[in-house]
Amino acid sequence: MSKAVVYILIATAMLSYELLFSLNLEEPKGRLNRRFGYKLLEQAPNFDPLVTNFERGVENKIMHQDEETASRTSSNLDSTTSLGDVAGTYHYLTSGGKLNTTLRLIILFPLLDREPKDGVVGFNELESWIIQRATERLDYLTQAELESKDKNGDSSISFSEYLPKFSDDDIEKNEMGHGESGWWKEKFEIADIDHNGLLNFTELRDFLHPEDSRNQEMLKWMLKDKLKRMDIENDGKMNFNEFEDHVYNTYESYMDFESNGVVPSSKDKFAELDVNKDQFLSTEELVPILSYLYPGELANAKYITCFLMNEADENGDGKLTLQEMLDHEFTFYTTVHADGHQESDDDHDEL
């Protein structure tokens, strides 16, 4: 490992350390373990775009530092200068370099309170805000991947550009095992909606984040691939026992969280999904509950909204006042530390 790489790793670690301790958020005092608790927050998009921009600024700064700059950063970094490097962030810091979450919520509140602008934030307003954050993150991750893989600068990615490790012989063999050349090629071709052999920005986002795709064929491919491991009888369909053992518990957990305990039984849900009444569930029949089985960032935005409303809505009126948000500011800002994108084991671990 070169000295430059070592210095960059050290600088990254130091910046992360300074970020965590400069924000200096206290431990929760109460109900963050209600239902999904931290497990859900670990998958959350950042609530505050300021923090998202800061994190991206730090990331970009580190990636472009040369050996000398990285070495100097790792030796001389302090919380005030590191946070102040990102435009606009400094104004929301205390004199000790800590994020003033109270001030940030006061600034953000009128941005959330939009339709109607009535002095409170309803579920739909909060969900819309969090979905916007999730969408921005998906776009950012896709653009970063596009820029890193697009070798010829045509703003699109070919199969060989994205997966240069596969030779022509590998592609010719077309092996369909998980992570093999044929497996990746099939996924690539399904994402390539216009069938031109290249993935543009939208197609690449579907390829990288199939859980959040609007491409129905991509959703079916993802379900088919994942359900292969649950198909005990290897018949390409799911019977009731397979559904109950491998699917229903996950569905029940999310549905219970979303609907306050009003969840159909496994038998009732199976019967509802079994449209053709053949006592099996096909991939197409499982699509309606895909967001419960493999929630992407956009689906998680809904669950995060439920969580925040449950935590902060003290009077149970389904709306948040500014005071209620300020009384639970840690709950909103735990998403600061969350890695809002949990990469699927299926997508990138073979690269």
C-alpha distance (Angstrom), angle and dihedral (degrees) to the residues before:
residue distance angle dihedral
M1 . . .
S2 3.83 . .
K3 3.77 123.4 .
A4 3.80 89.7 -115.2
V5 3.79 92.0 58.7
V6 3.80 91.6 46.6
Y7 3.79 91.6 50.8
I8 3.79 91.9 48.8
L9 3.81 91.4 50.8
I10 3.80 90.5 49.6
A11 3.78 92.2 48.1
T12 3.80 91.4 48.8
A13 3.78 91.4 51.4
M14 3.79 91.4 48.0
L15 3.80 92.7 50.0
S16 3.79 91.2 49.6
Y17 3.81 90.0 49.0
E18 3.78 92.2 49.8
L19 3.81 92.4 46.9
L20 3.79 93.4 52.7
F21 3.76 95.0 46.5
S22 3.79 97.3 38.4
L23 3.80 90.4 56.1
N24 3.81 87.4 48.2
L25 3.78 98.2 -172.9
E26 3.78 115.0 -175.9
E27 3.79 124.0 -122.8
P28 3.80 114.4 -90.8
K29 3.76 117.4 -91.2
G30 3.74 105.9 -152.2
R31 3.71 139.9 -11.5
L32 3.78 109.1 16.0
N33 3.78 88.7 117.2
R34 3.81 91.6 61.3
R35 3.78 108.8 128.4
F36 3.81 106.1 -40.5
G37 3.81 97.2 4.3
Y38 3.79 114.7 159.0
K39 3.79 93.0 -2.2
L40 3.78 89.1 66.2
L41 3.79 95.2 41.0
E42 3.80 90.5 54.5
Q43 3.81 87.3 67.1
A44 3.79 96.6 43.2
P45 3.78 127.8 119.0
N46 3.79 111.4 -122.7
F47 3.78 110.6 -86.2
D48 3.80 93.7 -146.1
P49 3.82 121.2 56.3
L50 3.80 89.3 -156.9
V51 3.78 90.6 65.9
T52 3.79 91.2 44.2
N53 3.80 90.3 53.7
F54 3.78 90.5 47.4
E55 3.78 92.4 52.6
R56 3.79 91.4 48.4
G57 3.79 91.0 47.6
V58 3.79 91.5 52.8
E59 3.79 91.1 46.4
N60 3.80 93.5 49.6
K61 3.78 92.2 45.3
I62 3.78 93.1 53.3
M63 3.80 94.0 45.0
H64 3.81 91.5 55.1
Q65 3.78 99.4 42.8
D66 3.78 118.2 110.8
E67 3.79 123.4 -138.0
E68 3.79 95.5 -88.3
T69 3.81 95.0 47.4
A70 3.80 93.1 45.7
S71 3.79 90.7 50.5
R72 3.79 91.9 49.7
T73 3.82 91.3 47.1
S74 3.79 92.8 52.3
S75 3.81 90.2 50.5
N76 3.79 101.9 41.5
L77 3.79 107.1 27.2
D78 3.81 117.6 133.4
S79 3.79 129.2 175.6
T80 3.81 97.1 -111.0
T81 3.80 97.0 52.3
S82 3.80 95.3 40.6
L83 3.79 94.8 50.7
G84 3.77 92.8 40.2
D85 3.78 91.4 57.9
V86 3.80 91.0 79.2
A87 3.79 112.8 77.1
G88 3.77 114.0 -108.1
T89 3.78 97.6 6.0
Y90 3.79 95.8 96.4
H91 3.80 92.8 65.5
Y92 3.80 90.7 63.9
L93 3.80 96.0 52.5
T94 3.76 128.5 97.3
S95 3.79 119.9 -126.4
G96 3.80 86.8 -93.1
G97 3.79 92.8 57.7
K98 3.81 95.0 -105.2
L99 3.77 123.1 139.4
N100 3.79 110.0 -104.8
T101 3.80 97.3 -137.0
T102 3.79 92.5 176.7
L103 3.79 92.1 58.2
R104 3.78 91.7 44.0
L105 3.82 92.3 53.8
I106 3.80 90.7 48.3
I107 3.81 89.1 53.4
L108 3.81 94.3 43.5
F109 3.81 97.7 45.8
P110 3.84 97.5 79.4
L111 3.82 88.6 47.1
L112 3.79 89.8 57.4
D113 3.80 94.3 42.1
R114 3.80 98.3 72.3
E115 3.81 115.4 119.8
P116 2.95 102.9 62.9
K117 3.78 102.6 6.6
D118 3.79 94.4 -145.1
G119 3.81 106.1 137.7
V120 3.81 95.4 -94.6
V121 3.81 134.3 78.5
G122 3.79 115.8 -125.8
F123 3.80 128.3 -159.2
N124 3.80 94.4 -97.5
E125 3.80 92.4 49.1
L126 3.79 92.7 50.7
E127 3.80 92.6 43.7
S128 3.80 91.2 50.3
W129 3.81 90.2 52.7
I130 3.80 93.7 49.5
I131 3.81 92.9 44.9
Q132 3.80 88.0 53.6
R133 3.80 90.0 53.1
A134 3.80 90.7 48.4
T135 3.80 92.1 48.3
E136 3.79 91.7 50.3
R137 3.79 90.0 51.3
L138 3.81 92.6 50.2
D139 3.80 90.0 49.5
Y140 3.80 91.7 47.7
L141 3.81 93.5 50.2
T142 3.80 91.3 46.7
Q143 3.80 93.2 48.9
A144 3.79 91.3 48.7
E145 3.80 90.5 51.7
L146 3.79 91.6 46.1
E147 3.78 92.5 52.3
S148 3.79 93.0 47.0
K149 3.83 95.6 48.9
D150 3.80 102.4 34.1
K151 3.80 98.9 96.6
N152 3.81 98.3 170.1
G153 3.81 96.7 43.7
D154 3.82 97.5 -122.5
S155 3.83 93.5 129.7
S156 3.78 91.7 -115.3
I157 3.79 135.9 83.0
S158 3.78 129.8 -129.6
F159 3.79 123.3 -152.9
S160 3.80 91.6 -106.4
E161 3.80 91.6 49.8
Y162 3.78 92.3 52.9
L163 3.81 97.1 39.8
P164 3.80 108.1 24.8
K165 3.81 90.1 158.1
F166 3.81 89.9 78.8
S167 3.80 114.0 83.4
D168 3.80 125.0 -151.6
D169 3.80 87.3 -100.6
D170 3.81 90.8 54.1
I171 3.78 90.8 50.7
E172 3.80 90.9 46.8
K173 3.82 91.0 53.6
N174 3.81 87.9 54.8
E175 3.80 94.1 -162.6
M176 3.79 109.1 -170.2
G177 3.81 101.2 -157.6
H178 3.79 116.1 125.1
G179 3.82 107.6 -74.0
E180 3.81 94.4 7.9
S181 3.81 123.2 127.1
G182 3.81 94.9 -97.6
W183 3.80 91.5 48.8
W184 3.80 91.6 53.9
K185 3.80 92.4 41.7
E186 3.80 92.0 53.8
K187 3.79 91.4 50.1
F188 3.82 90.7 47.1
E189 3.80 93.1 50.9
I190 3.81 92.8 49.1
A191 3.80 90.5 51.7
D192 3.84 89.7 48.6
I193 3.80 95.2 83.5
D194 3.82 96.1 173.7
H195 3.84 91.4 45.7
N196 3.80 95.2 -133.2
G197 3.79 94.7 131.8
L198 3.79 92.9 -109.4
L199 3.80 134.6 91.0
N200 3.78 116.2 -134.0
F201 3.80 121.2 -161.8
T202 3.81 96.1 -80.1
E203 3.80 93.8 43.7
L204 3.79 91.2 47.4
R205 3.80 90.7 52.6
D206 3.81 89.2 53.5
F207 3.81 89.4 48.6
L208 3.80 94.0 49.4
H209 3.81 97.3 38.2
P210 3.81 108.0 28.0
E211 3.82 92.0 162.9
D212 3.81 88.4 66.6
S213 3.79 96.5 41.8
R214 3.80 125.7 119.7
N215 3.79 89.4 -157.2
Q216 3.80 101.8 108.6
E217 3.79 92.4 -159.5
M218 3.81 89.8 54.9
L219 3.80 90.6 50.8
K220 3.80 90.7 50.8
W221 3.81 91.6 47.5
M222 3.79 91.6 51.6
L223 3.81 92.3 48.5
K224 3.79 92.4 46.3
D225 3.79 91.7 50.3
K226 3.78 95.4 47.0
L227 3.79 94.9 43.3
K228 3.79 92.5 54.8
R229 3.80 86.5 80.9
M230 3.80 91.8 53.9
D231 3.80 96.7 45.3
I232 3.80 97.6 99.1
E233 3.79 93.8 174.5
N234 3.81 91.0 46.3
D235 3.79 93.0 -136.1
G236 3.81 97.9 127.5
K237 3.79 92.3 -110.6
M238 3.78 136.3 84.3
N239 3.77 121.4 -123.4
F240 3.78 124.2 -158.7
N241 3.81 95.6 -93.4
E242 3.80 91.6 52.0
F243 3.79 89.9 47.2
E244 3.80 92.9 49.9
D245 3.81 94.6 44.5
H246 3.80 100.3 42.9
V247 3.81 110.2 18.9
Y248 3.77 114.8 24.0
N249 3.83 98.4 65.7
T250 3.79 91.7 56.8
Y251 3.78 91.9 46.0
E252 3.81 91.0 47.1
S253 3.82 93.3 51.9
Y254 3.79 94.9 53.4
M255 3.79 94.2 38.7
D256 3.80 91.7 50.2
F257 3.78 89.2 52.1
E258 3.79 92.8 48.0
S259 3.80 99.8 42.5
N260 3.81 102.4 34.2
G261 3.77 95.1 -112.5
V262 3.81 100.8 -40.6
V263 3.81 98.8 127.9
P264 3.80 128.0 151.0
S265 3.80 116.9 -123.7
S266 3.79 119.7 -101.7
K267 3.81 90.7 -105.1
D268 3.79 93.4 49.5
K269 3.80 93.3 47.0
F270 3.79 92.4 47.2
A271 3.80 90.5 50.8
E272 3.81 91.0 48.5
L273 3.81 92.7 51.3
D274 3.82 93.8 43.5
V275 3.79 94.0 84.1
N276 3.81 96.8 169.4
K277 3.83 91.8 43.4
D278 3.81 94.7 -131.1
Q279 3.83 92.3 134.0
F280 3.82 91.1 -112.0
L281 3.79 133.4 91.6
S282 3.78 118.1 -134.0
T283 3.79 124.6 -158.9
E284 3.79 90.0 -99.8
E285 3.79 91.7 53.0
L286 3.82 91.4 53.0
V287 3.81 94.9 52.4
P288 3.86 93.1 88.9
I289 3.82 91.1 64.8
L290 3.80 96.6 38.2
S291 3.80 93.0 109.2
Y292 3.81 88.9 57.9
L293 3.80 95.1 47.5
Y294 3.80 99.3 42.9
P295 3.81 107.7 11.4
G296 3.77 114.6 -166.6
E297 3.77 125.5 -157.7
L298 3.79 93.5 -79.9
A299 3.81 93.1 50.8
N300 3.79 90.4 45.5
A301 3.80 88.4 55.1
K302 3.80 87.7 67.5
Y303 3.80 92.7 50.7
I304 3.80 91.7 45.7
T305 3.81 88.7 53.1
C306 3.81 90.0 51.8
F307 3.78 90.0 49.2
L308 3.80 95.4 49.2
M309 3.79 92.6 45.9
N310 3.82 91.5 49.0
E311 3.79 91.6 49.4
A312 3.80 101.0 43.5
D313 3.81 104.8 30.0
E314 3.79 96.5 92.2
N315 3.81 98.0 169.8
G316 3.80 94.1 44.4
D317 3.80 96.4 -127.4
G318 3.80 94.0 130.9
K319 3.79 92.9 -113.1
L320 3.78 135.4 91.7
T321 3.76 124.9 -134.4
L322 3.77 120.9 -157.3
Q323 3.79 89.3 -108.6
E324 3.80 92.0 54.1
M325 3.79 89.7 52.2
L326 3.79 92.0 47.8
D327 3.80 90.0 49.2
H328 3.81 88.3 56.7
E329 3.79 101.4 33.7
F330 3.80 92.6 134.1
T331 3.81 89.1 58.3
F332 3.79 90.5 56.8
Y333 3.78 94.6 43.0
T334 3.78 98.8 48.2
T335 3.79 83.3 86.3
V336 3.82 86.3 68.4
H337 3.78 89.7 77.3
A338 3.78 96.7 38.0
D339 3.77 121.5 107.8
G340 3.74 92.9 -132.1
H341 3.78 94.0 -160.4
Q342 3.78 119.2 64.3
E343 3.79 104.9 -171.0
S344 3.77 113.6 -139.9
D345 3.77 115.7 -115.1
D346 3.77 85.7 -128.4
D347 3.76 98.6 59.8
H348 3.77 113.8 51.0
D349 3.77 112.2 4.6
E350 3.79 93.2 91.5
L351 3.80 94.6 55.6
